[in-house]
Amino acid sequence: MDELAATLVTLRLYQILPDYPSVTAALQAAQTWLRGLSSDDVLHWLQHDLKATEEEVEAVKDRLYLFEDDPPFAEAYYWSAFTAIGL
């Protein structure tokens, strides 16, 4: 699994978790969100929703250049390894 994808889906999960009735529903929503996210969407979300620093945004921007496809995380490889276990 890609560490950028893992970071993004985890941040999104914890961001939206209070709005969902269960961890599994929130995880599925976070995975769906990640699958459809374009590179520009990632940068916008980091800047405006998470209030990331310029340095953080630039580091992610540099990392996104390595992806050939857009959306970069559409393939199951990037989001399918996450599971919710427990109650």
Backbone bond lengths (Angstrom), bond angles and torsions (degrees), N, CA, C in turn:
res aa  C-N    CA-C-N  psi(-1)  N-CA   C-N-CA  omega(-1)  CA-C   N-CA-C  phi
1 M - - - 1.445 - - 1.530 108.90 -
2 D 1.284 115.73 143.75 1.448 122.88 179.27 1.532 110.13 -77.16
3 E 1.334 117.30 133.70 1.472 120.01 -176.91 1.525 112.84 -67.40
4 L 1.319 118.67 -31.62 1.465 120.36 177.38 1.523 109.81 -67.56
5 A 1.311 117.36 -45.52 1.462 121.21 177.94 1.525 110.73 -60.99
6 A 1.327 117.14 -42.67 1.460 121.41 179.28 1.523 111.03 -62.76
7 T 1.308 116.22 -41.58 1.471 120.24 178.81 1.517 110.66 -64.73
8 L 1.315 116.95 -45.83 1.465 120.46 -178.01 1.524 112.12 -63.82
9 V 1.329 117.30 -46.28 1.463 119.14 -178.45 1.530 110.65 -67.04
10 T 1.313 118.15 -34.58 1.462 120.94 178.27 1.523 111.40 -69.19
11 L 1.331 116.70 -44.71 1.471 119.61 176.96 1.521 111.22 -60.40
12 R 1.327 115.88 -43.74 1.460 120.19 179.77 1.518 110.93 -64.96
13 L 1.322 117.76 -41.71 1.462 121.28 178.83 1.523 110.63 -56.45
14 Y 1.310 117.33 -49.74 1.459 119.67 -178.36 1.524 112.30 -70.77
15 Q 1.318 117.31 -25.32 1.456 121.01 177.17 1.530 111.07 -69.73
16 I 1.328 116.98 -40.56 1.464 120.55 -174.44 1.525 114.05 -98.18
17 L 1.306 118.30 -9.79 1.465 122.68 -175.46 1.530 113.79 -50.76
18 P 1.326 119.92 -42.50 1.476 118.53 179.78 1.527 113.98 -63.09
19 D 1.317 118.15 -18.89 1.464 122.01 -177.27 1.528 113.30 -90.10
20 Y 1.316 117.95 -0.61 1.461 121.75 -175.33 1.526 110.75 -120.55
21 P 1.340 116.28 150.49 1.472 119.59 -177.33 1.527 114.20 -74.65
22 S 1.340 117.00 -16.19 1.463 119.71 -179.36 1.522 109.78 -151.32
23 V 1.324 114.24 161.84 1.459 120.21 176.64 1.521 109.79 -64.49
24 T 1.319 117.42 -38.97 1.465 119.64 -178.71 1.518 111.77 -63.58
25 A 1.313 117.68 -40.89 1.469 120.39 178.66 1.529 110.25 -66.38
26 A 1.318 116.96 -41.12 1.469 120.59 178.76 1.525 111.05 -66.86
27 L 1.337 116.79 -39.78 1.460 120.28 178.51 1.522 110.83 -63.83
28 Q 1.308 117.14 -43.43 1.461 120.00 178.42 1.534 110.50 -61.58
29 A 1.322 116.98 -41.13 1.470 120.74 178.26 1.528 110.77 -64.84
30 A 1.319 117.39 -40.58 1.467 120.97 179.08 1.527 110.80 -65.76
31 Q 1.326 117.29 -40.07 1.459 120.87 177.76 1.529 111.27 -65.49
32 T 1.315 116.63 -43.20 1.463 121.14 177.87 1.525 110.60 -62.22
33 W 1.318 116.18 -41.95 1.466 121.95 177.26 1.527 110.51 -59.23
34 L 1.328 116.97 -47.36 1.457 121.35 -178.00 1.526 111.48 -63.04
35 R 1.328 116.73 -40.46 1.468 121.06 -178.85 1.521 112.58 -58.41
36 G 1.316 117.58 -38.47 1.453 121.27 -175.33 1.513 115.21 -94.86
37 L 1.308 117.06 1.55 1.461 122.50 -174.23 1.521 111.97 -77.56
38 S 1.332 117.55 124.80 1.464 120.80 174.57 1.526 109.07 -83.19
39 S 1.306 116.17 167.92 1.468 120.19 177.15 1.524 110.89 -59.36
40 D 1.326 116.43 -42.28 1.467 120.05 178.21 1.527 111.43 -63.51
41 D 1.335 116.84 -38.04 1.465 120.95 177.51 1.528 111.09 -61.95
42 V 1.315 116.59 -41.25 1.469 121.21 178.91 1.525 109.75 -58.50
43 L 1.324 115.97 -50.44 1.463 120.41 -177.51 1.522 111.83 -65.07
44 H 1.318 116.87 -39.95 1.468 120.67 178.32 1.531 110.52 -64.01
45 W 1.320 116.72 -44.56 1.454 121.51 -179.64 1.531 110.90 -62.18
46 L 1.324 116.11 -42.99 1.464 119.78 178.77 1.528 111.44 -62.83
47 Q 1.322 116.43 -43.91 1.461 120.50 -177.42 1.516 112.46 -70.92
48 H 1.328 117.15 -46.63 1.460 120.21 -169.72 1.530 114.44 -94.99
49 D 1.302 117.71 -38.61 1.465 119.40 -178.18 1.530 112.36 -88.00
50 L 1.320 115.82 -42.31 1.463 119.17 -177.31 1.517 113.52 -96.12
51 K 1.330 116.73 -9.11 1.471 121.63 178.93 1.534 111.68 56.46
52 A 1.323 115.68 43.10 1.466 121.20 178.32 1.528 109.99 -66.89
53 T 1.311 115.30 153.27 1.463 120.09 178.00 1.527 109.71 -72.64
54 E 1.316 115.83 164.09 1.465 120.36 177.19 1.519 111.26 -59.65
55 E 1.328 116.23 -38.85 1.458 120.45 179.80 1.536 111.12 -64.02
56 E 1.319 116.05 -41.52 1.460 120.15 179.07 1.528 111.09 -65.10
57 V 1.319 115.90 -43.82 1.465 120.36 179.31 1.527 110.75 -63.52
58 E 1.321 116.70 -42.03 1.474 120.37 178.70 1.521 111.41 -63.75
59 A 1.318 117.36 -38.84 1.467 120.70 178.73 1.529 110.55 -63.34
60 V 1.323 116.42 -42.01 1.470 120.15 177.94 1.521 109.97 -68.44
61 K 1.314 117.10 -40.23 1.464 121.12 178.38 1.531 110.66 -59.19
62 D 1.313 116.69 -43.99 1.465 121.04 177.11 1.528 111.05 -60.86
63 R 1.308 116.38 -40.09 1.470 121.45 179.92 1.526 111.17 -67.67
64 L 1.340 116.50 -38.41 1.461 120.65 -178.77 1.530 112.49 -66.49
65 Y 1.332 117.02 -24.84 1.458 120.52 177.69 1.525 112.18 -63.59
66 L 1.312 117.32 -19.96 1.457 121.22 -179.56 1.528 113.00 -75.82
67 F 1.329 116.35 -16.37 1.460 120.73 -179.28 1.519 109.99 -86.51
68 E 1.317 116.09 135.04 1.457 120.77 179.33 1.520 111.93 -85.63
69 D 1.323 117.12 -30.45 1.456 121.79 -176.04 1.521 111.66 -98.59
70 D 1.319 115.00 155.20 1.462 120.79 173.36 1.521 106.75 -139.78
71 P 1.315 118.60 114.21 1.455 127.81 15.81 1.529 112.31 -75.95
72 P 1.319 115.56 140.00 1.467 119.76 -173.82 1.525 115.00 -70.80
73 F 1.325 118.16 -22.61 1.464 120.64 -173.48 1.526 113.05 -113.30
74 A 1.319 117.23 26.20 1.466 121.10 -177.71 1.526 113.04 -69.39
75 E 1.304 117.12 -31.47 1.471 120.78 -178.35 1.527 111.14 -70.52
76 A 1.320 116.25 143.96 1.468 122.32 -178.01 1.524 113.05 -58.12
77 Y 1.303 117.04 -26.44 1.470 121.77 178.80 1.529 111.42 -51.54
78 Y 1.311 117.55 -35.07 1.461 122.07 -173.15 1.522 114.38 -83.32
79 W 1.317 118.78 -22.35 1.462 119.25 -173.05 1.531 114.81 -131.47
80 S 1.326 118.72 -13.55 1.463 119.38 -170.81 1.527 114.92 -80.90
81 A 1.305 119.50 -12.28 1.462 120.79 -177.57 1.524 112.99 -74.48
82 F 1.308 117.63 -15.58 1.464 120.34 -179.40 1.509 110.99 -77.51
83 T 1.325 115.75 133.91 1.460 122.08 175.41 1.518 108.95 -137.61
84 A 1.304 115.88 154.62 1.460 121.87 175.60 1.530 107.47 -108.10
85 I 1.318 116.32 126.86 1.454 121.83 -178.05 1.523 108.60 -124.30
86 G 1.311 116.27 136.44 1.456 119.93 177.71 1.509 111.51 117.59
87 L 1.303 114.87 -163.60 1.464 120.24 -176.32 1.499 112.21 -77.40
